[in-house]
Amino acid sequence: MYAVIKTGGKQYRVAVGDKLKVESLKVEVGGKVVLDHVLMIGDGDKVEVGTPTLAKTVEATVLSNGRGKKLRIVKFRRRQNSRTRTGHRQNYTELEITAIGGKAAAKKAPAKKAEAPKKEAVKKAAPKAKKAEGGDDLSKISGVGPVIVGKLEKLGITTFQQIADFTADDIARIDGELNFKGRIERDNWVSQAKEFLKG
């Protein structure tokens, strides 16, 4: 459900729960405002249009009163030695729409708290982490950073032995999958991995 209202010489399309800044109203923070210049109310396919306004109202709560950003105004006339600079900050009132045409929003049920993971699930997840830690530190190979290590782990490559056993087909396949553009051969990953295996 939405409404088109007029306040401060401007029109706004609002729905329940919307927050908007309008021209300054003389109402304290936390006060209630009834906006009676309702031009239109829409509820799905049903639309009511006022001529010029409807008899229904929109209710809102004042969240804050303040002043907008400063606008710089410069007037300059060439060859007249005439220039003026002024600034302006427009006052505003921030509103939250609470009801349209006497209908307030239905209160939402409080969200349920997420249940803590069961101990069994935590125990099952722990061995996977140990397997990832059991691999070699592939970042020792020159040209391999943490991002590439992550990509290699997704392909199941975690040890120097796996890299040392690469065939030409394996290198071409991994180059294609990870878009390395010949990096494996250019940086001699296979020979570096064999050196690390020797110790």
mmCIF file of the C-alpha atoms, coordinates in Angstrom:
data_MODEL
# 
_entry.id   MODEL 
# 
loop_
_atom_site.group_PDB 
_atom_site.id 
_atom_site.type_symbol 
_atom_site.label_atom_id 
_atom_site.label_alt_id 
_atom_site.label_comp_id 
_atom_site.label_asym_id 
_atom_site.label_entity_id 
_atom_site.label_seq_id 
_atom_site.pdbx_PDB_ins_code 
_atom_site.Cartn_x 
_atom_site.Cartn_y 
_atom_site.Cartn_z 
_atom_site.occupancy 
_atom_site.B_iso_or_equiv 
_atom_site.pdbx_formal_charge 
_atom_site.auth_seq_id 
_atom_site.auth_comp_id 
_atom_site.auth_asym_id 
_atom_site.auth_atom_id 
_atom_site.pdbx_PDB_model_num 
ATOM 1   C CA . MET A 1 1   ? 0.000   0.000   0.000   1.00 0.00 ? 1   MET A CA 1 
ATOM 2   C CA . TYR A 1 2   ? 1.309   3.436   -0.904  1.00 0.00 ? 2   TYR A CA 1 
ATOM 3   C CA . ALA A 1 3   ? 0.131   7.027   -0.974  1.00 0.00 ? 3   ALA A CA 1 
ATOM 4   C CA . VAL A 1 4   ? 1.055   10.247  -2.728  1.00 0.00 ? 4   VAL A CA 1 
ATOM 5   C CA . ILE A 1 5   ? 1.054   13.143  -0.275  1.00 0.00 ? 5   ILE A CA 1 
ATOM 6   C CA . LYS A 1 6   ? 1.700   16.843  -0.563  1.00 0.00 ? 6   LYS A CA 1 
ATOM 7   C CA . THR A 1 7   ? 3.559   18.834  2.072   1.00 0.00 ? 7   THR A CA 1 
ATOM 8   C CA . GLY A 1 8   ? 5.695   21.943  1.858   1.00 0.00 ? 8   GLY A CA 1 
ATOM 9   C CA . GLY A 1 9   ? 4.684   22.474  -1.768  1.00 0.00 ? 9   GLY A CA 1 
ATOM 10  C CA . LYS A 1 10  ? 6.169   19.111  -2.825  1.00 0.00 ? 10  LYS A CA 1 
ATOM 11  C CA . GLN A 1 11  ? 4.694   15.705  -3.529  1.00 0.00 ? 11  GLN A CA 1 
ATOM 12  C CA . TYR A 1 12  ? 6.051   12.443  -2.127  1.00 0.00 ? 12  TYR A CA 1 
ATOM 13  C CA . ARG A 1 13  ? 5.198   8.787   -2.789  1.00 0.00 ? 13  ARG A CA 1 
ATOM 14  C CA . VAL A 1 14  ? 5.306   6.973   0.558   1.00 0.00 ? 14  VAL A CA 1 
ATOM 15  C CA . ALA A 1 15  ? 4.602   3.565   2.056   1.00 0.00 ? 15  ALA A CA 1 
ATOM 16  C CA . VAL A 1 16  ? 4.351   2.449   5.686   1.00 0.00 ? 16  VAL A CA 1 
ATOM 17  C CA . GLY A 1 17  ? 7.829   2.324   7.224   1.00 0.00 ? 17  GLY A CA 1 
ATOM 18  C CA . ASP A 1 18  ? 9.387   4.799   4.758   1.00 0.00 ? 18  ASP A CA 1 
ATOM 19  C CA . LYS A 1 19  ? 11.628  7.556   6.084   1.00 0.00 ? 19  LYS A CA 1 
ATOM 20  C CA . LEU A 1 20  ? 11.730  10.858  4.259   1.00 0.00 ? 20  LEU A CA 1 
ATOM 21  C CA . LYS A 1 21  ? 12.858  14.444  4.721   1.00 0.00 ? 21  LYS A CA 1 
ATOM 22  C CA . VAL A 1 22  ? 10.235  17.103  4.138   1.00 0.00 ? 22  VAL A CA 1 
ATOM 23  C CA . GLU A 1 23  ? 10.116  20.879  4.507   1.00 0.00 ? 23  GLU A CA 1 
ATOM 24  C CA . SER A 1 24  ? 10.404  21.915  8.142   1.00 0.00 ? 24  SER A CA 1 
ATOM 25  C CA . LEU A 1 25  ? 7.350   21.276  10.341  1.00 0.00 ? 25  LEU A CA 1 
ATOM 26  C CA . LYS A 1 26  ? 6.885   22.810  13.805  1.00 0.00 ? 26  LYS A CA 1 
ATOM 27  C CA . VAL A 1 27  ? 6.714   19.485  15.660  1.00 0.00 ? 27  VAL A CA 1 
ATOM 28  C CA . GLU A 1 28  ? 9.031   18.162  18.380  1.00 0.00 ? 28  GLU A CA 1 
ATOM 29  C CA . VAL A 1 29  ? 11.077  15.002  17.890  1.00 0.00 ? 29  VAL A CA 1 
ATOM 30  C CA . GLY A 1 30  ? 8.954   11.963  18.715  1.00 0.00 ? 30  GLY A CA 1 
ATOM 31  C CA . GLY A 1 31  ? 5.729   13.837  18.014  1.00 0.00 ? 31  GLY A CA 1 
ATOM 32  C CA . LYS A 1 32  ? 2.973   12.596  15.713  1.00 0.00 ? 32  LYS A CA 1 
ATOM 33  C CA . VAL A 1 33  ? 2.081   14.340  12.444  1.00 0.00 ? 33  VAL A CA 1 
ATOM 34  C CA . VAL A 1 34  ? -1.129  13.880  10.469  1.00 0.00 ? 34  VAL A CA 1 
ATOM 35  C CA . LEU A 1 35  ? -0.706  14.710  6.772   1.00 0.00 ? 35  LEU A CA 1 
ATOM 36  C CA . ASP A 1 36  ? -4.159  15.430  5.342   1.00 0.00 ? 36  ASP A CA 1 
ATOM 37  C CA . HIS A 1 37  ? -3.218  16.445  1.784   1.00 0.00 ? 37  HIS A CA 1 
ATOM 38  C CA . VAL A 1 38  ? -3.433  12.909  0.342   1.00 0.00 ? 38  VAL A CA 1 
ATOM 39  C CA . LEU A 1 39  ? -3.625  13.010  -3.453  1.00 0.00 ? 39  LEU A CA 1 
ATOM 40  C CA . MET A 1 40  ? -3.750  9.267   -4.126  1.00 0.00 ? 40  MET A CA 1 
ATOM 41  C CA . ILE A 1 41  ? -3.775  5.908   -2.331  1.00 0.00 ? 41  ILE A CA 1 
ATOM 42  C CA . GLY A 1 42  ? -2.858  2.670   -4.099  1.00 0.00 ? 42  GLY A CA 1 
ATOM 43  C CA . ASP A 1 43  ? -3.353  -0.849  -2.773  1.00 0.00 ? 43  ASP A CA 1 
ATOM 44  C CA . GLY A 1 44  ? -2.460  -3.456  -5.398  1.00 0.00 ? 44  GLY A CA 1 
ATOM 45  C CA . ASP A 1 45  ? -4.860  -3.006  -8.350  1.00 0.00 ? 45  ASP A CA 1 
ATOM 46  C CA . LYS A 1 46  ? -7.151  -0.737  -6.328  1.00 0.00 ? 46  LYS A CA 1 
ATOM 47  C CA . VAL A 1 47  ? -6.294  2.974   -6.739  1.00 0.00 ? 47  VAL A CA 1 
ATOM 48  C CA . GLU A 1 48  ? -8.133  5.925   -5.180  1.00 0.00 ? 48  GLU A CA 1 
ATOM 49  C CA . VAL A 1 49  ? -7.472  9.346   -6.689  1.00 0.00 ? 49  VAL A CA 1 
ATOM 50  C CA . GLY A 1 50  ? -8.538  12.542  -4.948  1.00 0.00 ? 50  GLY A CA 1 
ATOM 51  C CA . THR A 1 51  ? -10.233 15.534  -6.597  1.00 0.00 ? 51  THR A CA 1 
ATOM 52  C CA . PRO A 1 52  ? -7.978  17.237  -5.557  1.00 0.00 ? 52  PRO A CA 1 
ATOM 53  C CA . THR A 1 53  ? -7.467  15.409  -2.222  1.00 0.00 ? 53  THR A CA 1 
ATOM 54  C CA . LEU A 1 54  ? -8.902  12.380  -0.448  1.00 0.00 ? 54  LEU A CA 1 
ATOM 55  C CA . ALA A 1 55  ? -10.672 12.430  2.915   1.00 0.00 ? 55  ALA A CA 1 
ATOM 56  C CA . LYS A 1 56  ? -8.107  9.948   4.259   1.00 0.00 ? 56  LYS A CA 1 
ATOM 57  C CA . THR A 1 57  ? -4.895  10.876  6.093   1.00 0.00 ? 57  THR A CA 1 
ATOM 58  C CA . VAL A 1 58  ? -1.325  9.663   6.432   1.00 0.00 ? 58  VAL A CA 1 
ATOM 59  C CA . GLU A 1 59  ? 0.202   9.470   9.909   1.00 0.00 ? 59  GLU A CA 1 
ATOM 60  C CA . ALA A 1 60  ? 3.910   9.870   10.629  1.00 0.00 ? 60  ALA A CA 1 
ATOM 61  C CA . THR A 1 61  ? 6.331   10.171  13.537  1.00 0.00 ? 61  THR A CA 1 
ATOM 62  C CA . VAL A 1 62  ? 9.004   12.889  13.657  1.00 0.00 ? 62  VAL A CA 1 
ATOM 63  C CA . LEU A 1 63  ? 12.483  11.350  13.812  1.00 0.00 ? 63  LEU A CA 1 
ATOM 64  C CA . SER A 1 64  ? 14.540  14.552  13.703  1.00 0.00 ? 64  SER A CA 1 
ATOM 65  C CA . ASN A 1 65  ? 14.635  18.218  12.816  1.00 0.00 ? 65  ASN A CA 1 
ATOM 66  C CA . GLY A 1 66  ? 17.750  19.545  11.137  1.00 0.00 ? 66  GLY A CA 1 
ATOM 67  C CA . ARG A 1 67  ? 19.385  21.519  8.385   1.00 0.00 ? 67  ARG A CA 1 
ATOM 68  C CA . GLY A 1 68  ? 20.527  20.223  5.006   1.00 0.00 ? 68  GLY A CA 1 
ATOM 69  C CA . LYS A 1 69  ? 23.909  20.578  3.318   1.00 0.00 ? 69  LYS A CA 1 
ATOM 70  C CA . LYS A 1 70  ? 25.073  24.103  2.600   1.00 0.00 ? 70  LYS A CA 1 
ATOM 71  C CA . LEU A 1 71  ? 24.458  25.280  -0.940  1.00 0.00 ? 71  LEU A CA 1 
ATOM 72  C CA . ARG A 1 72  ? 26.948  27.766  -2.386  1.00 0.00 ? 72  ARG A CA 1 
ATOM 73  C CA . ILE A 1 73  ? 25.409  30.545  -4.471  1.00 0.00 ? 73  ILE A CA 1 
ATOM 74  C CA . VAL A 1 74  ? 27.725  32.642  -6.657  1.00 0.00 ? 74  VAL A CA 1 
ATOM 75  C CA . LYS A 1 75  ? 26.540  35.537  -8.815  1.00 0.00 ? 75  LYS A CA 1 
ATOM 76  C CA . PHE A 1 76  ? 29.129  36.943  -11.209 1.00 0.00 ? 76  PHE A CA 1 
ATOM 77  C CA . ARG A 1 77  ? 28.760  39.593  -13.893 1.00 0.00 ? 77  ARG A CA 1 
ATOM 78  C CA . ARG A 1 78  ? 31.789  39.937  -16.113 1.00 0.00 ? 78  ARG A CA 1 
ATOM 79  C CA . ARG A 1 79  ? 33.342  43.347  -16.678 1.00 0.00 ? 79  ARG A CA 1 
ATOM 80  C CA . GLN A 1 80  ? 31.037  44.856  -14.048 1.00 0.00 ? 80  GLN A CA 1 
ATOM 81  C CA . ASN A 1 81  ? 33.238  44.243  -10.992 1.00 0.00 ? 81  ASN A CA 1 
ATOM 82  C CA . SER A 1 82  ? 30.196  42.555  -9.516  1.00 0.00 ? 82  SER A CA 1 
ATOM 83  C CA . ARG A 1 83  ? 30.309  39.266  -7.686  1.00 0.00 ? 83  ARG A CA 1 
ATOM 84  C CA . THR A 1 84  ? 28.429  38.018  -4.661  1.00 0.00 ? 84  THR A CA 1 
ATOM 85  C CA . ARG A 1 85  ? 28.759  34.816  -2.720  1.00 0.00 ? 85  ARG A CA 1 
ATOM 86  C CA . THR A 1 86  ? 26.108  33.523  -0.388  1.00 0.00 ? 86  THR A CA 1 
ATOM 87  C CA . GLY A 1 87  ? 25.163  30.201  1.149   1.00 0.00 ? 87  GLY A CA 1 
ATOM 88  C CA . HIS A 1 88  ? 21.932  28.557  2.167   1.00 0.00 ? 88  HIS A CA 1 
ATOM 89  C CA . ARG A 1 89  ? 21.005  25.614  4.399   1.00 0.00 ? 89  ARG A CA 1 
ATOM 90  C CA . GLN A 1 90  ? 17.418  24.441  4.122   1.00 0.00 ? 90  GLN A CA 1 
ATOM 91  C CA . ASN A 1 91  ? 15.637  23.310  7.290   1.00 0.00 ? 91  ASN A CA 1 
ATOM 92  C CA . TYR A 1 92  ? 14.013  19.876  7.170   1.00 0.00 ? 92  TYR A CA 1 
ATOM 93  C CA . THR A 1 93  ? 11.989  17.475  9.279   1.00 0.00 ? 93  THR A CA 1 
ATOM 94  C CA . GLU A 1 94  ? 12.651  13.736  8.971   1.00 0.00 ? 94  GLU A CA 1 
ATOM 95  C CA . LEU A 1 95  ? 9.503   11.625  9.168   1.00 0.00 ? 95  LEU A CA 1 
ATOM 96  C CA . GLU A 1 96  ? 8.737   7.918   9.401   1.00 0.00 ? 96  GLU A CA 1 
ATOM 97  C CA . ILE A 1 97  ? 5.382   6.909   7.926   1.00 0.00 ? 97  ILE A CA 1 
ATOM 98  C CA . THR A 1 98  ? 3.372   4.850   10.433  1.00 0.00 ? 98  THR A CA 1 
ATOM 99  C CA . ALA A 1 99  ? -0.081  4.533   8.835   1.00 0.00 ? 99  ALA A CA 1 
ATOM 100 C CA . ILE A 1 100 ? -1.820  5.231   5.530   1.00 0.00 ? 100 ILE A CA 1 
ATOM 101 C CA . GLY A 1 101 ? -5.572  5.836   5.472   1.00 0.00 ? 101 GLY A CA 1 
ATOM 102 C CA . GLY A 1 102 ? -5.870  4.541   9.044   1.00 0.00 ? 102 GLY A CA 1 
ATOM 103 C CA . LYS A 1 103 ? -4.076  1.252   8.258   1.00 0.00 ? 103 LYS A CA 1 
ATOM 104 C CA . ALA A 1 104 ? -0.785  0.627   10.073  1.00 0.00 ? 104 ALA A CA 1 
ATOM 105 C CA . ALA A 1 105 ? 1.740   -1.991  9.070   1.00 0.00 ? 105 ALA A CA 1 
ATOM 106 C CA . ALA A 1 106 ? 1.349   -5.433  10.570  1.00 0.00 ? 106 ALA A CA 1 
ATOM 107 C CA . LYS A 1 107 ? 3.945   -6.050  13.250  1.00 0.00 ? 107 LYS A CA 1 
ATOM 108 C CA . LYS A 1 108 ? 6.587   -8.559  12.263  1.00 0.00 ? 108 LYS A CA 1 
ATOM 109 C CA . ALA A 1 109 ? 7.151   -11.587 14.450  1.00 0.00 ? 109 ALA A CA 1 
ATOM 110 C CA . PRO A 1 110 ? 10.510  -11.478 16.251  1.00 0.00 ? 110 PRO A CA 1 
ATOM 111 C CA . ALA A 1 111 ? 13.211  -13.306 14.337  1.00 0.00 ? 111 ALA A CA 1 
ATOM 112 C CA . LYS A 1 112 ? 14.217  -16.659 15.745  1.00 0.00 ? 112 LYS A CA 1 
ATOM 113 C CA . LYS A 1 113 ? 17.748  -16.931 17.034  1.00 0.00 ? 113 LYS A CA 1 
ATOM 114 C CA . ALA A 1 114 ? 20.011  -19.214 15.066  1.00 0.00 ? 114 ALA A CA 1 
ATOM 115 C CA . GLU A 1 115 ? 20.667  -22.430 16.911  1.00 0.00 ? 115 GLU A CA 1 
ATOM 116 C CA . ALA A 1 116 ? 24.220  -23.137 17.967  1.00 0.00 ? 116 ALA A CA 1 
ATOM 117 C CA . PRO A 1 117 ? 25.860  -25.882 15.873  1.00 0.00 ? 117 PRO A CA 1 
ATOM 118 C CA . LYS A 1 118 ? 25.733  -29.279 17.494  1.00 0.00 ? 118 LYS A CA 1 
ATOM 119 C CA . LYS A 1 119 ? 28.948  -30.720 18.913  1.00 0.00 ? 119 LYS A CA 1 
ATOM 120 C CA . GLU A 1 120 ? 28.851  -33.635 16.460  1.00 0.00 ? 120 GLU A CA 1 
ATOM 121 C CA . ALA A 1 121 ? 28.802  -31.253 13.484  1.00 0.00 ? 121 ALA A CA 1 
ATOM 122 C CA . VAL A 1 122 ? 31.832  -29.388 14.848  1.00 0.00 ? 122 VAL A CA 1 
ATOM 123 C CA . LYS A 1 123 ? 33.737  -32.637 15.308  1.00 0.00 ? 123 LYS A CA 1 
ATOM 124 C CA . LYS A 1 124 ? 32.944  -33.720 11.744  1.00 0.00 ? 124 LYS A CA 1 
ATOM 125 C CA . ALA A 1 125 ? 34.166  -30.411 10.315  1.00 0.00 ? 125 ALA A CA 1 
ATOM 126 C CA . ALA A 1 126 ? 37.492  -30.532 12.175  1.00 0.00 ? 126 ALA A CA 1 
ATOM 127 C CA . PRO A 1 127 ? 39.178  -33.339 10.117  1.00 0.00 ? 127 PRO A CA 1 
ATOM 128 C CA . LYS A 1 128 ? 38.693  -31.364 6.880   1.00 0.00 ? 128 LYS A CA 1 
ATOM 129 C CA . ALA A 1 129 ? 40.670  -28.462 8.315   1.00 0.00 ? 129 ALA A CA 1 
ATOM 130 C CA . LYS A 1 130 ? 43.471  -30.836 9.329   1.00 0.00 ? 130 LYS A CA 1 
ATOM 131 C CA . LYS A 1 131 ? 43.696  -32.223 5.787   1.00 0.00 ? 131 LYS A CA 1 
ATOM 132 C CA . ALA A 1 132 ? 44.127  -28.713 4.350   1.00 0.00 ? 132 ALA A CA 1 
ATOM 133 C CA . GLU A 1 133 ? 46.811  -27.967 6.957   1.00 0.00 ? 133 GLU A CA 1 
ATOM 134 C CA . GLY A 1 134 ? 48.610  -31.247 6.133   1.00 0.00 ? 134 GLY A CA 1 
ATOM 135 C CA . GLY A 1 135 ? 49.548  -29.972 2.640   1.00 0.00 ? 135 GLY A CA 1 
ATOM 136 C CA . ASP A 1 136 ? 52.828  -28.226 1.799   1.00 0.00 ? 136 ASP A CA 1 
ATOM 137 C CA . ASP A 1 137 ? 53.316  -24.458 1.810   1.00 0.00 ? 137 ASP A CA 1 
ATOM 138 C CA . LEU A 1 138 ? 52.917  -23.871 -1.939  1.00 0.00 ? 138 LEU A CA 1 
ATOM 139 C CA . SER A 1 139 ? 53.603  -20.149 -1.526  1.00 0.00 ? 139 SER A CA 1 
ATOM 140 C CA . LYS A 1 140 ? 57.330  -21.031 -1.310  1.00 0.00 ? 140 LYS A CA 1 
ATOM 141 C CA . ILE A 1 141 ? 57.271  -21.531 -5.085  1.00 0.00 ? 141 ILE A CA 1 
ATOM 142 C CA . SER A 1 142 ? 58.172  -18.256 -6.782  1.00 0.00 ? 142 SER A CA 1 
ATOM 143 C CA . GLY A 1 143 ? 55.179  -16.692 -8.513  1.00 0.00 ? 143 GLY A CA 1 
ATOM 144 C CA . VAL A 1 144 ? 52.655  -18.401 -6.227  1.00 0.00 ? 144 VAL A CA 1 
ATOM 145 C CA . GLY A 1 145 ? 50.789  -16.119 -3.846  1.00 0.00 ? 145 GLY A CA 1 
ATOM 146 C CA . PRO A 1 146 ? 47.885  -16.689 -1.471  1.00 0.00 ? 146 PRO A CA 1 
ATOM 147 C CA . VAL A 1 147 ? 45.290  -16.215 -4.240  1.00 0.00 ? 147 VAL A CA 1 
ATOM 148 C CA . ILE A 1 148 ? 46.905  -18.857 -6.458  1.00 0.00 ? 148 ILE A CA 1 
ATOM 149 C CA . VAL A 1 149 ? 47.296  -21.194 -3.455  1.00 0.00 ? 149 VAL A CA 1 
ATOM 150 C CA . GLY A 1 150 ? 43.527  -20.930 -2.908  1.00 0.00 ? 150 GLY A CA 1 
ATOM 151 C CA . LYS A 1 151 ? 42.822  -21.681 -6.580  1.00 0.00 ? 151 LYS A CA 1 
ATOM 152 C CA . LEU A 1 152 ? 45.120  -24.703 -6.505  1.00 0.00 ? 152 LEU A CA 1 
ATOM 153 C CA . GLU A 1 153 ? 43.468  -26.013 -3.320  1.00 0.00 ? 153 GLU A CA 1 
ATOM 154 C CA . LYS A 1 154 ? 40.082  -25.868 -5.082  1.00 0.00 ? 154 LYS A CA 1 
ATOM 155 C CA . LEU A 1 155 ? 41.560  -28.171 -7.739  1.00 0.00 ? 155 LEU A CA 1 
ATOM 156 C CA . GLY A 1 156 ? 42.879  -30.506 -4.999  1.00 0.00 ? 156 GLY A CA 1 
ATOM 157 C CA . ILE A 1 157 ? 46.556  -29.560 -5.423  1.00 0.00 ? 157 ILE A CA 1 
ATOM 158 C CA . THR A 1 158 ? 48.100  -29.088 -1.964  1.00 0.00 ? 158 THR A CA 1 
ATOM 159 C CA . THR A 1 159 ? 51.554  -30.731 -2.051  1.00 0.00 ? 159 THR A CA 1 
ATOM 160 C CA . PHE A 1 160 ? 54.892  -30.299 -3.817  1.00 0.00 ? 160 PHE A CA 1 
ATOM 161 C CA . GLN A 1 161 ? 54.701  -33.953 -4.930  1.00 0.00 ? 161 GLN A CA 1 
ATOM 162 C CA . GLN A 1 162 ? 51.536  -33.275 -6.936  1.00 0.00 ? 162 GLN A CA 1 
ATOM 163 C CA . ILE A 1 163 ? 53.213  -30.347 -8.723  1.00 0.00 ? 163 ILE A CA 1 
ATOM 164 C CA . ALA A 1 164 ? 56.420  -32.351 -9.321  1.00 0.00 ? 164 ALA A CA 1 
ATOM 165 C CA . ASP A 1 165 ? 54.323  -35.092 -10.989 1.00 0.00 ? 165 ASP A CA 1 
ATOM 166 C CA . PHE A 1 166 ? 52.685  -32.668 -13.477 1.00 0.00 ? 166 PHE A CA 1 
ATOM 167 C CA . THR A 1 167 ? 52.729  -33.892 -17.067 1.00 0.00 ? 167 THR A CA 1 
ATOM 168 C CA . ALA A 1 168 ? 52.499  -31.625 -20.119 1.00 0.00 ? 168 ALA A CA 1 
ATOM 169 C CA . ASP A 1 169 ? 48.762  -32.407 -20.309 1.00 0.00 ? 169 ASP A CA 1 
ATOM 170 C CA . ASP A 1 170 ? 48.299  -31.516 -16.618 1.00 0.00 ? 170 ASP A CA 1 
ATOM 171 C CA . ILE A 1 171 ? 50.092  -28.190 -17.115 1.00 0.00 ? 171 ILE A CA 1 
ATOM 172 C CA . ALA A 1 172 ? 47.967  -27.334 -20.171 1.00 0.00 ? 172 ALA A CA 1 
ATOM 173 C CA . ARG A 1 173 ? 44.748  -28.288 -18.341 1.00 0.00 ? 173 ARG A CA 1 
ATOM 174 C CA . ILE A 1 174 ? 45.549  -26.221 -15.213 1.00 0.00 ? 174 ILE A CA 1 
ATOM 175 C CA . ASP A 1 175 ? 46.715  -23.274 -17.351 1.00 0.00 ? 175 ASP A CA 1 
ATOM 176 C CA . GLY A 1 176 ? 43.365  -23.362 -19.137 1.00 0.00 ? 176 GLY A CA 1 
ATOM 177 C CA . GLU A 1 177 ? 41.214  -23.792 -16.021 1.00 0.00 ? 177 GLU A CA 1 
ATOM 178 C CA . LEU A 1 178 ? 42.917  -21.076 -13.960 1.00 0.00 ? 178 LEU A CA 1 
ATOM 179 C CA . ASN A 1 179 ? 43.821  -18.757 -16.869 1.00 0.00 ? 179 ASN A CA 1 
ATOM 180 C CA . PHE A 1 180 ? 47.541  -18.764 -15.944 1.00 0.00 ? 180 PHE A CA 1 
ATOM 181 C CA . LYS A 1 181 ? 48.734  -18.090 -19.532 1.00 0.00 ? 181 LYS A CA 1 
ATOM 182 C CA . GLY A 1 182 ? 51.871  -20.268 -19.338 1.00 0.00 ? 182 GLY A CA 1 
ATOM 183 C CA . ARG A 1 183 ? 52.874  -19.214 -15.827 1.00 0.00 ? 183 ARG A CA 1 
ATOM 184 C CA . ILE A 1 184 ? 53.591  -22.800 -14.660 1.00 0.00 ? 184 ILE A CA 1 
ATOM 185 C CA . GLU A 1 185 ? 56.254  -23.401 -17.340 1.00 0.00 ? 185 GLU A CA 1 
ATOM 186 C CA . ARG A 1 186 ? 57.551  -19.829 -17.270 1.00 0.00 ? 186 ARG A CA 1 
ATOM 187 C CA . ASP A 1 187 ? 58.214  -19.947 -13.494 1.00 0.00 ? 187 ASP A CA 1 
ATOM 188 C CA . ASN A 1 188 ? 59.409  -23.609 -13.574 1.00 0.00 ? 188 ASN A CA 1 
ATOM 189 C CA . TRP A 1 189 ? 56.994  -24.809 -10.890 1.00 0.00 ? 189 TRP A CA 1 
ATOM 190 C CA . VAL A 1 190 ? 57.807  -28.475 -11.540 1.00 0.00 ? 190 VAL A CA 1 
ATOM 191 C CA . SER A 1 191 ? 61.565  -28.079 -11.025 1.00 0.00 ? 191 SER A CA 1 
ATOM 192 C CA . GLN A 1 192 ? 61.038  -25.867 -7.966  1.00 0.00 ? 192 GLN A CA 1 
ATOM 193 C CA . ALA A 1 193 ? 58.678  -28.432 -6.440  1.00 0.00 ? 193 ALA A CA 1 
ATOM 194 C CA . LYS A 1 194 ? 61.274  -31.195 -7.003  1.00 0.00 ? 194 LYS A CA 1 
ATOM 195 C CA . GLU A 1 195 ? 63.929  -29.104 -5.242  1.00 0.00 ? 195 GLU A CA 1 
ATOM 196 C CA . PHE A 1 196 ? 61.652  -28.576 -2.248  1.00 0.00 ? 196 PHE A CA 1 
ATOM 197 C CA . LEU A 1 197 ? 60.997  -32.327 -2.099  1.00 0.00 ? 197 LEU A CA 1 
ATOM 198 C CA . LYS A 1 198 ? 64.739  -33.006 -1.948  1.00 0.00 ? 198 LYS A CA 1 
ATOM 199 C CA . GLY A 1 199 ? 64.909  -30.714 1.061   1.00 0.00 ? 199 GLY A CA 1 
# 
